Amino acid sequence: MLSFLLIIVASIFFMGLVVRTKSLASGRKGPDILQPMRDIVRLWRKGSVYSTTTSIIFQIAPTIYFSSIIMAILMIPHGNIPGIISFGGDFVMFAYILGLGKFMLIISALDTGSSFEGMGASREALFSMLVEPAFFIIMGSLALFTGHTSFHEIFTALNYGSYISYMIGTLATFVLVLIAMIENSRMPIDDPKTHLELTMVHEVMILDNSGFDLGVILYATPLKFAMYGALIANFFIGSVSLQISIPLFIVIQTVFAIIVGILESFMARFRMSHNPQFIFMLTSISLLIFFGVLLVLGKFI
């Protein structure tokens, strides 16, 4: 429950920190740190408009997408405190619950009958499929390293006793940051501010959503960022007391948001044809983590 509450609180400020960092990097003062949440709350107060050509899938998809993220967050532990849902192999359910939400959003884009939205859905499905092996190799490697298969047990048992294990933790953090950028359709894979339809990915999928539904989809981005930030925080929190782990969690989420803002300020978006190569690179780094774990365990022959 503690992890769930901390992630919700972090999500309220996350996008504001990203926007403020980007503003300062470009020499502007920028909006208030809570302005992105105010925009989302304003959308929540509005009703949704549905095209007569869409079916019930288009109407229920935003709610299922948002619910899947909430369900995934319930599995995230905070140090030695397990998530509300915790069992052996829960990271597999975590990945496929998120996959269910993404699937609903993709078929809702196809449900509109728009060729542009179908194009974005195709790209989103491809990028999600390519990034999945990197996540499973990381979690599988950590499960092999610790001998446990749930988030809580893995992060509780994780300890760093050698230079190789420090390298494993650093590489895993690096890959999780980039997975968060890809899953949230941010630079360098996607630009949420783009208005060129031929290069849009996530934004083109939600062109027909409005009002409350659009607010729900937009709030999913800071929620997912804070969720991946909580996963990263668990690498460093370990089994320390709450007096240390909670401030450390806040610091890590703040640094994560600033890193996202800096990356988006100083990094150009990739050409669309280079995105699969970049995502495959994450799988290669994940394999390095796997081989590092074999080396630490003395099983690398």
PEHU-V188804 format. One record per residue. RES is the residue in one small letter. PHI is phi as a letter, one per 20 degrees, with the letter a starting at -180 (999 if undefined). Layout:
BEGIN
res=RES phi=PHI
res=RES phi=PHI
END
This chain:
BEGIN
res=m phi=999
res=l phi=f
res=s phi=f
res=f phi=g
res=l phi=f
res=l phi=f
res=i phi=f
res=i phi=f
res=v phi=f
res=a phi=f
res=s phi=f
res=i phi=f
res=f phi=e
res=f phi=g
res=m phi=f
res=g phi=f
res=l phi=f
res=v phi=f
res=v phi=f
res=r phi=f
res=t phi=f
res=k phi=f
res=s phi=f
res=l phi=f
res=a phi=f
res=s phi=e
res=g phi=n
res=r phi=d
res=k phi=f
res=g phi=n
res=p phi=f
res=d phi=f
res=i phi=f
res=l phi=e
res=q phi=f
res=p phi=g
res=m phi=f
res=r phi=f
res=d phi=f
res=i phi=f
res=v phi=f
res=r phi=f
res=l phi=f
res=w phi=f
res=r phi=e
res=k phi=d
res=g phi=e
res=s phi=e
res=v phi=d
res=y phi=d
res=s phi=f
res=t phi=f
res=t phi=e
res=t phi=e
res=s phi=d
res=i phi=f
res=i phi=g
res=f phi=f
res=q phi=f
res=i phi=e
res=a phi=g
res=p phi=g
res=t phi=f
res=i phi=f
res=y phi=g
res=f phi=f
res=s phi=f
res=s phi=f
res=i phi=f
res=i phi=f
res=m phi=f
res=a phi=f
res=i phi=f
res=l phi=f
res=m phi=e
res=i phi=f
res=p phi=e
res=h phi=c
res=g phi=m
res=n phi=e
res=i phi=e
res=p phi=f
res=g phi=f
res=i phi=f
res=i phi=d
res=s phi=b
res=f phi=a
res=g phi=f
res=g phi=m
res=d phi=f
res=f phi=f
res=v phi=f
res=m phi=f
res=f phi=g
res=a phi=f
res=y phi=e
res=i phi=f
res=l phi=f
res=g phi=f
res=l phi=f
res=g phi=f
res=k phi=f
res=f phi=f
res=m phi=f
res=l phi=f
res=i phi=f
res=i phi=f
res=s phi=f
res=a phi=f
res=l phi=f
res=d phi=f
res=t phi=f
res=g phi=n
res=s phi=e
res=s phi=f
res=f phi=f
res=e phi=f
res=g phi=f
res=m phi=f
res=g phi=f
res=a phi=f
res=s phi=f
res=r phi=f
res=e phi=f
res=a phi=f
res=l phi=f
res=f phi=f
res=s phi=f
res=m phi=f
res=l phi=f
res=v phi=e
res=e phi=f
res=p phi=g
res=a phi=f
res=f phi=f
res=f phi=f
res=i phi=f
res=i phi=f
res=m phi=f
res=g phi=f
res=s phi=f
res=l phi=f
res=a phi=f
res=l phi=f
res=f phi=f
res=t phi=e
res=g phi=n
res=h phi=c
res=t phi=c
res=s phi=d
res=f phi=g
res=h phi=f
res=e phi=f
res=i phi=f
res=f phi=f
res=t phi=f
res=a phi=e
res=l phi=f
res=n phi=b
res=y phi=d
res=g phi=d
res=s phi=b
res=y phi=f
res=i phi=f
res=s phi=f
res=y phi=f
res=m phi=f
res=i phi=f
res=g phi=f
res=t phi=f
res=l phi=f
res=a phi=f
res=t phi=f
res=f phi=g
res=v phi=f
res=l phi=f
res=v phi=f
res=l phi=f
res=i phi=f
res=a phi=f
res=m phi=f
res=i phi=f
res=e phi=f
res=n phi=e
res=s phi=l
res=r phi=d
res=m phi=g
res=p phi=e
res=i phi=e
res=d phi=b
res=d phi=d
res=p phi=f
res=k phi=e
res=t phi=f
res=h phi=c
res=l phi=e
res=e phi=g
res=l phi=f
res=t phi=d
res=m phi=f
res=v phi=c
res=h phi=f
res=e phi=f
res=v phi=f
res=m phi=f
res=i phi=d
res=l phi=f
res=d phi=e
res=n phi=e
res=s phi=b
res=g phi=l
res=f phi=g
res=d phi=f
res=l phi=f
res=g phi=f
res=v phi=f
res=i phi=f
res=l phi=f
res=y phi=f
res=a phi=f
res=t phi=f
res=p phi=f
res=l phi=f
res=k phi=f
res=f phi=f
res=a phi=f
res=m phi=f
res=y phi=f
res=g phi=f
res=a phi=f
res=l phi=f
res=i phi=f
res=a phi=g
res=n phi=f
res=f phi=f
res=f phi=d
res=i phi=f
res=g phi=l
res=s phi=d
res=v phi=f
res=s phi=f
res=l phi=f
res=q phi=f
res=i phi=e
res=s phi=f
res=i phi=f
res=p phi=g
res=l phi=f
res=f phi=g
res=i phi=f
res=v phi=f
res=i phi=f
res=q phi=f
res=t phi=f
res=v phi=f
res=f phi=g
res=a phi=f
res=i phi=f
res=i phi=f
res=v phi=f
res=g phi=f
res=i phi=f
res=l phi=g
res=e phi=f
res=s phi=e
res=f phi=d
res=m phi=c
res=a phi=e
res=r phi=f
res=f phi=f
res=r phi=f
res=m phi=g
res=s phi=f
res=h phi=e
res=n phi=f
res=p phi=g
res=q phi=f
res=f phi=f
res=i phi=f
res=f phi=f
res=m phi=f
res=l phi=f
res=t phi=f
res=s phi=f
res=i phi=f
res=s phi=f
res=l phi=f
res=l phi=f
res=i phi=f
res=f phi=f
res=f phi=f
res=g phi=f
res=v phi=f
res=l phi=f
res=l phi=f
res=v phi=f
res=l phi=e
res=g phi=m
res=k phi=d
res=f phi=e
res=i phi=d
END
